[in-house]
Amino acid sequence: MSSHRSPAVARLRRARRLMTGLVTIITAATVLVLGYVAATIDSHARAIEADRQVEKVAGGLARAIQHDEKNTLDLSTVIDDELAQGGTGVVVLVREPGQPWKQTHTYQRSLMPADSELSTLATQVEDNSEGTLYRSLLRNSTAITGRPVTVSGTPVYWTDWDNIVVILAADDAMDNPDDHLMLVWALLIGGTLLVLAATAVAYLLSGRSQRQALHMLDEHEQFLGDAAHELRTPLTTLKLLTESRPKPDEVQQTLAEARKLADRMARLVTGLLARARMQTGIAEPERTMLRLDQLAEAVAEEAADDRILVTAHPSVVVGDPQLLSLAIRNMLENGLTHGAVNRSAPVEIHIAEGRVSVRDHGPGVDPIMSASPFNRGSAGRTGRNGIGLALVAWVAQAHGGNAAIEPAVGGGTIATLWLPPADITVGVPAR
């Protein structure tokens, strides 16, 4: 529709993109913060677990180490211990008084720092213990392969031997770093998908929330277009009447025609406003039990055309008198317009059982518009594309009925408005 190219719709679309962008930014920031917090917590927990593991190995092996009567270290208990056979690197260092540290046993040497670093760590363990047995020291270092590791050292003293033994255990600074890397990738990929999903949902929801506003804009543009189109002809005719400078004996006739044009314009505006208000949900059709035959007769009487012939049978329906009058009047004006090719031919109105039929004796249904005669903008031989028949169809649908146009036997056209008959027994007490 035309409103889709209007500035108002352009502003709505910019607002939709802005809302989508804001939701995307907020979601991305939230996911980023939560992902960082989750990765940090996992990294910290794995670091604590790595520290606990190396302290367990160093402390456990320190309690298992022994020496014999000849003051020779017995490393068999260390070598055979399960703690010295896992994935943690182990080094046993011994220092005689006044001598440098010596490595008497190594396991998983690639997890341990360089030799000079091992001696430094052993000295720090000795100094930190201050002669206290099994007082461990924890340090972060770098293995000979360049990977960050956590090293724990535990000293061992004997009262009957002057040598000092330090057990160093080392492992990755983070427990199962591959699992942590998988978690980071999962957070990255999952967060990206979540942001994309939030963007798509925000775009769809913002479009859905604006759908009613777009519909109202369409209705607004349609109302303005219909009003301008329908009022253009009577206004032009009224202008010609006022500029024609009628003779004194034609003044009354000119005034009567001007009044008819004014009434027609008032009816058009009333009908357009009623339809616009109801389609936008501002108002609802009135539900009144009425005599359809009397309503149609009143409309025919207002038309004041000698060609109109009315055949009416009592018919009770429930509906809006104003809208039904508008629909019947549009059908009648359509018949009078298209039946004007034969001024002597009547325009017949038949009312019975909730049905109003208007027959003219004009050229018949135009093949061009026969497929969709009630569509707004349909144009026939005359090139006119008013909304009269479209209003008829809309009034019928609003009342739960329908409308139809079909060729009449012998020539001409029959336009029919059908409404569900009212249940006149409702409210009547049973015998």
Sine and cosine of phi, psi and omega as CSV:
sin_phi,cos_phi,sin_psi,cos_psi,sin_omega,cos_omega
0.00,0.00,0.19,-0.98,-0.06,-1.00
-0.90,0.43,-0.50,0.86,-0.04,-1.00
-0.91,0.42,-0.39,0.92,0.00,-1.00
-0.93,0.37,-0.22,0.98,0.05,-1.00
-0.94,-0.34,0.18,0.98,-0.06,-1.00
-1.00,0.09,0.38,-0.93,0.04,-1.00
-0.87,0.50,-0.56,0.83,0.00,-1.00
-0.89,0.46,-0.68,0.74,0.02,-1.00
-0.93,0.37,-0.60,0.80,0.06,-1.00
-0.88,0.48,-0.64,0.77,0.05,-1.00
-0.92,0.40,-0.64,0.77,0.05,-1.00
-0.89,0.46,-0.65,0.76,0.01,-1.00
-0.93,0.38,-0.61,0.79,0.08,-1.00
-0.90,0.44,-0.64,0.77,0.05,-1.00
-0.90,0.44,-0.59,0.80,0.02,-1.00
-0.91,0.42,-0.70,0.71,0.02,-1.00
-0.91,0.41,-0.61,0.79,0.02,-1.00
-0.90,0.43,-0.72,0.70,0.02,-1.00
-0.88,0.47,-0.66,0.75,0.02,-1.00
-0.89,0.46,-0.67,0.74,0.02,-1.00
-0.90,0.44,-0.66,0.75,0.02,-1.00
-0.90,0.44,-0.69,0.73,0.04,-1.00
-0.88,0.47,-0.65,0.76,0.01,-1.00
-0.89,0.45,-0.71,0.70,-0.01,-1.00
-0.90,0.44,-0.71,0.70,-0.01,-1.00
-0.89,0.45,-0.69,0.72,0.00,-1.00
-0.90,0.44,-0.69,0.72,0.00,-1.00
-0.89,0.46,-0.67,0.74,0.02,-1.00
-0.90,0.44,-0.68,0.74,0.01,-1.00
-0.90,0.44,-0.72,0.69,0.01,-1.00
-0.89,0.45,-0.64,0.77,0.01,-1.00
-0.89,0.45,-0.72,0.70,-0.01,-1.00
-0.91,0.42,-0.73,0.69,0.00,-1.00
-0.90,0.45,-0.64,0.77,0.03,-1.00
-0.90,0.43,-0.67,0.75,0.03,-1.00
-0.90,0.44,-0.69,0.73,0.01,-1.00
-0.89,0.46,-0.70,0.72,-0.01,-1.00
-0.90,0.44,-0.70,0.72,0.01,-1.00
-0.91,0.41,-0.63,0.78,0.01,-1.00
-0.91,0.41,-0.70,0.72,0.02,-1.00
-0.88,0.47,-0.69,0.72,0.01,-1.00
-0.90,0.44,-0.67,0.74,0.01,-1.00
-0.89,0.45,-0.68,0.73,0.01,-1.00
-0.90,0.44,-0.68,0.74,0.00,-1.00
-0.90,0.44,-0.63,0.78,0.01,-1.00
-0.94,0.34,-0.57,0.82,0.06,-1.00
-0.91,0.42,-0.67,0.75,0.03,-1.00
-0.89,0.45,-0.65,0.76,0.01,-1.00
-0.91,0.41,-0.61,0.79,0.04,-1.00
-0.91,0.42,-0.67,0.74,0.04,-1.00
-0.88,0.47,-0.69,0.72,-0.01,-1.00
-0.89,0.45,-0.60,0.80,-0.04,-1.00
-0.93,0.38,-0.73,0.69,-0.03,-1.00
-0.94,0.35,-0.58,0.82,0.06,-1.00
-0.91,0.41,-0.61,0.79,0.03,-1.00
-0.90,0.44,-0.69,0.73,-0.02,-1.00
-0.93,0.38,-0.74,0.67,-0.04,-1.00
-0.89,0.45,-0.72,0.70,-0.01,-1.00
-0.92,0.39,-0.64,0.77,-0.01,-1.00
-0.92,0.40,-0.67,0.74,0.00,-1.00
-0.94,0.33,-0.52,0.85,0.04,-1.00
-0.89,0.46,-0.58,0.81,0.01,-1.00
-0.97,0.23,-0.31,0.95,-0.03,-1.00
-1.00,-0.04,-0.29,0.96,-0.09,-1.00
-0.97,0.26,0.58,-0.81,-0.04,-1.00
-0.64,-0.77,0.18,-0.98,0.15,-0.99
-0.69,-0.72,0.43,-0.90,-0.06,-1.00
-1.00,0.00,-0.14,-0.99,-0.05,-1.00
-0.92,0.38,-0.35,0.94,-0.01,-1.00
-1.00,-0.06,0.25,0.97,-0.01,-1.00
0.86,0.52,0.64,0.77,0.09,-1.00
-0.93,-0.37,0.73,-0.68,-0.03,-1.00
-0.90,0.44,0.71,-0.70,0.10,-0.99
-0.98,-0.18,0.98,-0.18,-0.07,-1.00
-1.00,-0.05,0.04,1.00,-0.04,-1.00
-0.90,0.44,-0.61,0.80,0.00,-1.00
-0.93,0.36,-0.51,0.86,0.04,-1.00
-0.96,0.27,-0.70,0.71,-0.04,-1.00
-0.90,0.43,-0.62,0.78,-0.06,-1.00
-1.00,0.09,-0.16,0.99,-0.02,-1.00
-0.94,0.35,0.64,-0.77,0.00,-1.00
-0.88,0.47,-0.49,0.87,0.00,-1.00
-0.91,0.42,-0.47,0.88,-0.02,-1.00
-1.00,-0.07,0.20,0.98,-0.03,-1.00
-0.83,-0.55,0.16,0.99,-0.01,-1.00
-1.00,-0.06,-0.53,-0.85,-0.03,-1.00
-1.00,-0.05,0.16,0.99,-0.02,-1.00
-0.99,-0.16,0.72,-0.69,0.05,-1.00
-0.97,0.26,0.60,-0.80,-0.06,-1.00
-0.72,-0.70,0.68,-0.73,0.12,-0.99
-0.70,-0.72,0.75,-0.66,0.07,-1.00
-0.96,-0.29,0.87,-0.49,-0.01,-1.00
-0.91,-0.41,0.65,-0.76,-0.01,-1.00
-0.80,-0.60,0.66,-0.75,0.05,-1.00
-0.71,-0.70,0.84,-0.55,0.12,-0.99
-0.99,0.14,0.43,-0.90,-0.02,-1.00
-0.82,0.57,0.81,-0.59,0.03,-1.00
0.98,0.18,0.04,1.00,-0.04,-1.00
-0.92,-0.40,0.37,-0.93,0.05,-1.00
-0.96,0.29,0.20,-0.98,0.01,-1.00
-0.95,0.30,0.62,-0.78,0.06,-1.00
-0.84,-0.54,0.64,-0.77,0.03,-1.00
-1.00,-0.01,0.90,-0.44,0.00,-1.00
-0.99,-0.16,-0.29,0.96,0.02,-1.00
-0.37,-0.93,0.68,-0.74,0.06,-1.00
-0.70,-0.71,0.56,-0.83,0.05,-1.00
-0.57,-0.82,0.74,-0.67,-0.07,-1.00
0.82,0.57,0.83,0.56,-0.11,-0.99
-0.87,0.49,-0.44,0.90,-0.04,-1.00
-0.92,0.39,-0.31,0.95,0.03,-1.00
-1.00,0.06,-0.11,0.99,-0.08,-1.00
-0.99,-0.17,0.41,-0.91,0.08,-1.00
-0.93,0.37,-0.01,-1.00,0.02,-1.00
-0.92,0.39,0.26,-0.97,-0.08,-1.00
-0.86,0.51,-0.68,0.74,-0.02,-1.00
-0.90,0.44,-0.61,0.79,0.03,-1.00
-0.93,0.37,-0.56,0.83,0.02,-1.00
-0.90,0.43,-0.67,0.75,0.02,-1.00
-0.90,0.44,-0.65,0.76,0.02,-1.00
-0.90,0.44,-0.68,0.73,0.01,-1.00
-0.90,0.44,-0.65,0.76,0.01,-1.00
-0.89,0.45,-0.65,0.76,0.04,-1.00
-0.89,0.45,-0.66,0.75,0.04,-1.00
-0.89,0.45,-0.60,0.80,0.03,-1.00
-0.90,0.43,-0.68,0.73,0.00,-1.00
-0.90,0.44,-0.71,0.71,-0.02,-1.00
-0.92,0.39,-0.60,0.80,-0.04,-1.00
-0.94,0.33,-0.49,0.87,-0.07,-1.00
-0.96,0.29,-0.49,0.87,-0.02,-1.00
0.79,0.62,0.64,0.77,0.05,-1.00
0.99,0.16,0.05,1.00,0.00,-1.00
-1.00,0.03,0.78,-0.63,-0.05,-1.00
-0.94,0.35,0.69,-0.73,0.11,-0.99
0.90,0.43,0.41,0.91,0.07,-1.00
-1.00,0.05,0.95,-0.30,-0.16,-0.99
-0.99,0.12,0.35,-0.94,0.06,-1.00
-0.78,-0.63,0.68,-0.73,-0.05,-1.00
-0.88,-0.47,0.78,-0.62,-0.02,-1.00
-0.66,-0.76,0.52,-0.86,0.15,-0.99
-1.00,-0.09,0.69,-0.72,-0.05,-1.00
-0.54,-0.84,-0.19,-0.98,0.00,-1.00
-0.79,-0.61,0.77,-0.64,0.00,-1.00
-0.95,0.31,0.20,-0.98,-0.01,-1.00
-0.91,0.41,-0.29,0.96,0.06,-1.00
-1.00,0.04,-0.08,1.00,0.02,-1.00
1.00,-0.08,-0.04,1.00,-0.02,-1.00
-1.00,0.08,0.58,-0.81,0.03,-1.00
-0.95,0.32,0.70,-0.72,-0.03,-1.00
-0.71,-0.70,0.29,-0.96,0.12,-0.99
-0.93,-0.37,0.78,-0.63,-0.06,-1.00
-0.89,-0.45,0.74,-0.67,0.08,-1.00
-0.86,-0.51,0.71,-0.70,0.01,-1.00
-0.82,-0.57,0.65,-0.76,0.01,-1.00
-0.76,-0.65,0.80,-0.60,0.00,-1.00
-1.00,0.06,0.39,-0.92,0.07,-1.00
-0.73,-0.68,0.80,-0.60,0.03,-1.00
-0.87,-0.50,0.47,-0.88,0.12,-0.99
-0.76,-0.65,0.60,-0.80,0.01,-1.00
-0.97,0.23,-0.38,0.92,-0.03,-1.00
-0.97,-0.25,0.25,0.97,0.00,-1.00
-0.49,-0.87,0.72,-0.69,-0.08,-1.00
-0.99,0.11,-0.27,0.96,-0.01,-1.00
-0.93,0.37,0.48,-0.88,0.05,-1.00
-0.90,-0.44,0.71,-0.71,0.02,-1.00
-0.90,-0.44,0.71,-0.70,0.07,-1.00
-0.83,-0.56,0.80,-0.60,0.07,-1.00
-0.99,-0.14,0.87,-0.48,0.06,-1.00
-0.95,-0.30,0.77,-0.64,0.08,-1.00
-0.84,-0.54,0.70,-0.72,-0.05,-1.00
-0.69,-0.72,0.56,-0.83,0.06,-1.00
-0.43,-0.90,0.11,-0.99,0.03,-1.00
-0.81,0.59,0.58,-0.82,-0.01,-1.00
-0.90,0.44,-0.24,0.97,0.00,-1.00
-0.72,-0.70,0.74,-0.67,0.00,-1.00
-0.94,0.34,0.79,-0.61,-0.02,-1.00
0.77,0.64,0.92,0.39,-0.03,-1.00
-0.89,0.45,-0.47,0.88,0.03,-1.00
-0.90,0.44,-0.62,0.78,0.05,-1.00
-0.91,0.41,-0.61,0.80,0.05,-1.00
-0.91,0.42,-0.64,0.77,0.03,-1.00
-0.90,0.44,-0.64,0.77,0.06,-1.00
-0.90,0.45,-0.62,0.78,0.04,-1.00
-0.89,0.45,-0.68,0.74,0.01,-1.00
-0.88,0.47,-0.69,0.72,0.03,-1.00
-0.91,0.42,-0.63,0.78,0.04,-1.00
-0.90,0.44,-0.67,0.75,0.04,-1.00
-0.90,0.43,-0.63,0.77,-0.02,-1.00
-0.91,0.40,-0.76,0.65,-0.03,-1.00
-0.94,0.35,-0.71,0.70,0.01,-1.00
-0.89,0.45,-0.65,0.76,0.04,-1.00
-0.90,0.43,-0.64,0.77,0.04,-1.00
-0.89,0.45,-0.71,0.71,0.03,-1.00
-0.90,0.44,-0.62,0.78,0.01,-1.00
-0.90,0.43,-0.65,0.76,0.03,-1.00
-0.90,0.43,-0.68,0.74,0.03,-1.00
-0.90,0.45,-0.67,0.74,0.02,-1.00
-0.90,0.43,-0.67,0.74,0.03,-1.00
-0.90,0.44,-0.61,0.80,0.04,-1.00
-0.90,0.44,-0.71,0.70,0.00,-1.00
-0.90,0.44,-0.69,0.72,0.00,-1.00
-0.90,0.43,-0.66,0.75,0.02,-1.00
-0.89,0.45,-0.63,0.77,0.00,-1.00
-0.91,0.41,-0.67,0.74,0.00,-1.00
-0.93,0.37,-0.69,0.72,-0.02,-1.00
-0.92,0.39,-0.63,0.78,0.03,-1.00
-0.91,0.41,-0.61,0.79,0.08,-1.00
-0.91,0.41,-0.63,0.78,0.02,-1.00
-0.92,0.40,-0.62,0.78,0.01,-1.00
-0.93,0.37,-0.44,0.90,-0.01,-1.00
-1.00,-0.03,-0.07,1.00,-0.06,-1.00
-0.88,0.48,-0.66,0.75,0.00,-1.00
-0.92,0.40,-0.62,0.78,0.04,-1.00
-0.90,0.43,-0.65,0.76,0.05,-1.00
-0.90,0.43,-0.63,0.78,0.03,-1.00
-0.89,0.45,-0.67,0.74,0.01,-1.00
-0.92,0.40,-0.58,0.82,0.08,-1.00
-0.91,0.42,-0.64,0.77,0.06,-1.00
-0.88,0.48,-0.70,0.71,0.02,-1.00
-0.90,0.44,-0.61,0.79,0.03,-1.00
-0.89,0.45,-0.74,0.68,0.02,-1.00
-0.90,0.44,-0.64,0.76,0.01,-1.00
-0.91,0.42,-0.66,0.75,0.02,-1.00
-0.88,0.48,-0.72,0.69,0.00,-1.00
-0.90,0.45,-0.67,0.74,0.02,-1.00
-0.91,0.42,-0.69,0.73,0.01,-1.00
-0.91,0.42,-0.68,0.73,0.00,-1.00
-0.89,0.46,-0.70,0.71,0.00,-1.00
-0.89,0.45,-0.65,0.76,-0.04,-1.00
-0.93,0.36,-0.72,0.69,-0.09,-1.00
-0.96,0.28,-0.52,0.86,-0.02,-1.00
-1.00,0.08,-0.24,0.97,-0.05,-1.00
-0.89,0.45,-0.71,0.70,-0.05,-1.00
-0.91,0.41,-0.78,0.63,0.02,-1.00
-0.90,0.43,-0.55,0.84,0.05,-1.00
-0.92,0.40,-0.63,0.78,0.04,-1.00
-0.91,0.42,-0.69,0.73,0.02,-1.00
-0.90,0.45,-0.67,0.74,0.02,-1.00
-0.89,0.46,-0.62,0.79,0.04,-1.00
-0.90,0.43,-0.66,0.75,0.02,-1.00
-0.90,0.43,-0.62,0.79,0.01,-1.00
-0.90,0.44,-0.67,0.74,-0.03,-1.00
-0.95,0.30,-0.40,0.92,0.01,-1.00
-1.00,-0.05,-0.09,1.00,-0.09,-1.00
-0.98,0.21,-0.24,0.97,-0.03,-1.00
0.75,0.66,0.94,0.33,-0.07,-1.00
-0.92,0.40,0.43,-0.91,0.06,-1.00
-0.94,0.35,0.31,-0.95,-0.03,-1.00
-0.83,0.56,-0.60,0.80,-0.02,-1.00
-0.98,0.19,-0.10,1.00,0.00,-1.00
-0.95,-0.30,0.02,1.00,-0.07,-1.00
-0.90,0.43,-0.71,0.71,-0.02,-1.00
-0.88,0.47,-0.67,0.74,0.03,-1.00
-0.90,0.43,-0.66,0.75,0.02,-1.00
-0.89,0.45,-0.67,0.74,0.03,-1.00
-0.89,0.45,-0.64,0.77,0.03,-1.00
-0.89,0.46,-0.67,0.74,0.03,-1.00
-0.91,0.41,-0.62,0.79,0.04,-1.00
-0.90,0.44,-0.65,0.76,0.04,-1.00
-0.89,0.45,-0.65,0.76,0.03,-1.00
-0.88,0.47,-0.68,0.73,0.03,-1.00
-0.90,0.44,-0.66,0.75,0.03,-1.00
-0.90,0.44,-0.66,0.75,0.04,-1.00
-0.89,0.45,-0.65,0.76,0.00,-1.00
-0.89,0.45,-0.69,0.72,0.03,-1.00
-0.90,0.44,-0.64,0.77,0.03,-1.00
-0.89,0.46,-0.66,0.75,0.02,-1.00
-0.91,0.42,-0.66,0.75,0.02,-1.00
-0.88,0.48,-0.73,0.68,-0.01,-1.00
-0.89,0.45,-0.66,0.75,0.01,-1.00
-0.88,0.48,-0.72,0.70,0.00,-1.00
-0.90,0.43,-0.68,0.73,0.01,-1.00
-0.90,0.43,-0.68,0.73,0.02,-1.00
-0.90,0.44,-0.68,0.73,0.00,-1.00
-0.88,0.47,-0.70,0.71,0.00,-1.00
-0.91,0.42,-0.69,0.73,-0.01,-1.00
-0.88,0.47,-0.69,0.73,-0.02,-1.00
-0.91,0.41,-0.60,0.80,-0.03,-1.00
-0.98,0.21,-0.59,0.81,0.01,-1.00
-0.94,0.35,-0.48,0.88,0.04,-1.00
-1.00,0.02,0.02,1.00,0.05,-1.00
0.99,0.14,0.14,0.99,0.00,-1.00
-0.96,0.29,-0.57,0.82,-0.03,-1.00
-0.70,-0.71,0.28,-0.96,0.03,-1.00
-0.85,-0.53,0.52,-0.85,0.04,-1.00
-0.87,0.48,0.61,-0.79,0.05,-1.00
-0.95,0.32,0.62,-0.78,0.00,-1.00
-0.91,-0.42,0.99,-0.14,-0.03,-1.00
-0.78,-0.63,0.69,-0.72,0.08,-1.00
-0.97,0.24,0.82,-0.57,-0.09,-1.00
-0.57,-0.82,0.25,-0.97,0.05,-1.00
-1.00,-0.02,0.94,-0.34,-0.03,-1.00
-0.91,0.41,-0.57,0.82,-0.01,-1.00
-0.91,0.41,-0.66,0.75,0.01,-1.00
-0.92,0.38,-0.61,0.80,0.02,-1.00
-0.90,0.44,-0.70,0.72,0.01,-1.00
-0.91,0.41,-0.62,0.78,0.03,-1.00
-0.90,0.45,-0.62,0.78,0.02,-1.00
-0.91,0.41,-0.63,0.78,0.03,-1.00
-0.91,0.42,-0.67,0.74,0.02,-1.00
-0.91,0.42,-0.59,0.81,0.02,-1.00
-0.92,0.39,-0.62,0.78,0.03,-1.00
-0.90,0.43,-0.56,0.83,-0.01,-1.00
-0.90,0.43,-0.53,0.85,0.08,-1.00
0.79,0.62,0.82,0.57,0.05,-1.00
-0.83,-0.56,0.77,-0.64,-0.06,-1.00
-0.92,0.40,-0.31,0.95,-0.04,-1.00
-0.98,0.18,-0.18,0.98,-0.08,-1.00
-0.99,0.14,0.80,-0.60,0.08,-1.00
-0.87,-0.49,0.80,-0.59,-0.08,-1.00
-0.92,-0.39,0.77,-0.63,0.15,-0.99
-0.85,-0.52,0.93,-0.36,-0.14,-0.99
-0.83,-0.55,0.66,-0.75,0.12,-0.99
-0.83,-0.55,0.57,-0.82,-0.04,-1.00
-0.80,0.60,0.78,-0.63,-0.03,-1.00
-0.53,-0.85,0.86,-0.52,-0.05,-1.00
-0.96,-0.30,0.78,-0.62,0.05,-1.00
-0.71,-0.70,0.17,-0.98,0.09,-1.00
-0.91,-0.41,0.85,-0.53,-0.03,-1.00
-0.10,-1.00,-0.13,-0.99,-0.01,-1.00
-1.00,-0.07,0.92,-0.40,-0.06,-1.00
-0.85,0.52,-0.62,0.78,-0.03,-1.00
-0.92,0.40,-0.71,0.70,0.00,-1.00
-0.93,0.37,-0.65,0.76,0.00,-1.00
-0.91,0.41,-0.62,0.79,0.06,-1.00
-0.89,0.47,-0.66,0.75,0.02,-1.00
-0.88,0.47,-0.69,0.72,-0.02,-1.00
-0.91,0.41,-0.71,0.70,-0.01,-1.00
-0.90,0.43,-0.63,0.78,0.01,-1.00
-0.90,0.43,-0.64,0.77,0.03,-1.00
-0.91,0.41,-0.65,0.76,0.05,-1.00
-0.88,0.47,-0.67,0.74,-0.03,-1.00
-0.92,0.39,-0.69,0.73,0.02,-1.00
-0.90,0.43,-0.57,0.82,0.05,-1.00
-0.90,0.43,-0.67,0.74,0.03,-1.00
-0.91,0.40,-0.66,0.75,0.02,-1.00
-0.91,0.41,-0.60,0.80,-0.02,-1.00
-0.93,0.36,-0.75,0.66,-0.07,-1.00
-0.99,0.17,-0.30,0.95,0.07,-1.00
-1.00,0.02,0.06,1.00,-0.06,-1.00
-0.95,0.31,-0.17,0.99,0.02,-1.00
-0.91,0.41,-0.40,0.92,0.03,-1.00
-0.78,-0.63,0.99,-0.12,-0.09,-1.00
-0.89,0.46,-0.41,0.91,-0.02,-1.00
-1.00,0.05,-0.21,0.98,-0.04,-1.00
-0.98,0.19,0.66,-0.75,-0.02,-1.00
-0.98,0.17,0.30,-0.95,0.19,-0.98
-0.91,-0.41,0.91,-0.41,-0.19,-0.98
-0.98,-0.18,0.74,-0.67,0.06,-1.00
-0.91,-0.42,0.79,-0.61,0.01,-1.00
-0.82,-0.58,0.80,-0.60,-0.02,-1.00
-0.83,-0.56,0.81,-0.58,0.05,-1.00
-0.20,-0.98,0.66,-0.75,0.13,-0.99
0.79,0.61,0.75,0.66,0.05,-1.00
0.96,0.29,0.27,0.96,-0.06,-1.00
-0.83,-0.55,0.75,-0.67,0.10,-1.00
-0.88,-0.47,0.87,-0.49,0.00,-1.00
-0.89,-0.45,0.72,-0.69,0.04,-1.00
-0.86,-0.52,0.88,-0.48,-0.02,-1.00
-0.91,-0.40,0.72,-0.70,0.13,-0.99
-0.89,-0.45,0.17,-0.98,0.00,-1.00
-0.89,-0.45,0.65,0.76,0.00,-1.00
-1.00,0.06,-0.41,-0.91,-0.08,-1.00
-0.96,0.26,-0.10,1.00,0.01,-1.00
0.99,-0.11,-0.05,-1.00,-0.04,-1.00
-0.95,0.32,0.77,-0.64,0.03,-1.00
-0.94,0.33,0.82,-0.58,0.01,-1.00
-0.85,0.53,-0.44,0.90,-0.03,-1.00
-0.91,0.41,-0.62,0.78,-0.06,-1.00
-0.94,-0.35,0.17,0.98,-0.04,-1.00
-0.92,0.38,-0.46,0.89,-0.02,-1.00
-0.96,0.29,-0.53,0.85,-0.04,-1.00
-0.57,-0.82,0.91,0.42,-0.06,-1.00
-0.93,0.37,-0.35,0.94,-0.06,-1.00
-0.99,-0.11,-0.01,1.00,0.03,-1.00
-0.95,0.32,0.66,-0.75,0.05,-1.00
-0.90,0.44,0.77,-0.64,0.03,-1.00
1.00,-0.08,-0.04,1.00,0.03,-1.00
-0.91,0.41,0.72,-0.69,-0.05,-1.00
-0.85,-0.53,0.65,-0.76,0.01,-1.00
-0.95,-0.30,-0.52,-0.86,-0.06,-1.00
-0.89,0.46,-0.58,0.81,-0.07,-1.00
-0.97,0.25,-0.20,0.98,-0.05,-1.00
0.99,0.14,-0.05,1.00,0.01,-1.00
-0.98,0.21,0.65,-0.76,0.00,-1.00
-0.73,-0.68,0.82,0.58,-0.01,-1.00
-0.96,0.29,-0.04,-1.00,-0.06,-1.00
-0.93,-0.37,0.21,0.98,-0.06,-1.00
-0.85,0.53,-0.79,0.61,-0.01,-1.00
-0.93,0.36,-0.55,0.84,0.06,-1.00
-0.88,0.47,-0.63,0.78,0.06,-1.00
-0.91,0.42,-0.60,0.80,0.04,-1.00
-0.87,0.49,-0.74,0.67,0.00,-1.00
-0.89,0.45,-0.64,0.77,0.00,-1.00
-0.91,0.41,-0.67,0.74,0.03,-1.00
-0.88,0.47,-0.67,0.75,0.02,-1.00
-0.88,0.47,-0.71,0.70,0.00,-1.00
-0.91,0.42,-0.61,0.79,0.01,-1.00
-0.90,0.43,-0.39,0.92,0.00,-1.00
-0.97,-0.23,0.18,0.98,0.01,-1.00
0.97,0.22,0.31,0.95,0.01,-1.00
-0.92,-0.39,-0.42,-0.91,0.04,-1.00
-0.46,-0.89,0.13,-0.99,0.00,-1.00
-0.71,-0.71,0.48,-0.88,-0.04,-1.00
-0.49,-0.87,0.47,-0.88,0.12,-0.99
-0.74,-0.67,0.76,-0.65,-0.03,-1.00
-0.54,-0.84,0.40,-0.92,0.03,-1.00
-0.91,0.41,0.58,-0.81,0.04,-1.00
-1.00,-0.09,0.51,-0.86,0.05,-1.00
-0.91,0.41,0.77,-0.63,-0.02,-1.00
1.00,0.01,0.04,1.00,0.02,-1.00
0.96,-0.30,0.40,-0.92,-0.02,-1.00
1.00,-0.09,-0.17,-0.98,-0.10,-1.00
-0.69,-0.72,0.56,-0.83,0.09,-1.00
-0.88,-0.47,0.88,-0.47,0.11,-0.99
-0.97,-0.24,0.76,-0.65,-0.12,-0.99
-0.79,-0.61,0.71,-0.71,0.13,-0.99
-0.89,-0.45,0.85,-0.52,-0.03,-1.00
-0.89,-0.46,0.71,-0.70,0.05,-1.00
-0.81,-0.59,0.53,-0.85,0.05,-1.00
-0.89,0.45,0.76,-0.65,0.03,-1.00
-0.88,0.47,0.55,-0.83,0.01,-1.00
-0.98,0.20,0.53,-0.85,0.08,-1.00
-1.00,0.07,0.99,-0.12,-0.08,-1.00
-0.97,0.25,-0.09,1.00,0.01,-1.00
-1.00,0.05,-0.14,0.99,-0.01,-1.00
-0.92,0.40,0.76,-0.65,0.02,-1.00
1.00,0.01,-0.14,0.99,0.01,-1.00
-1.00,0.09,0.83,-0.56,-0.06,-1.00
-0.92,0.40,0.58,-0.81,0.01,-1.00
-0.95,0.30,0.44,-0.90,0.04,-1.00
-0.95,0.33,0.00,0.00,0.00,0.00
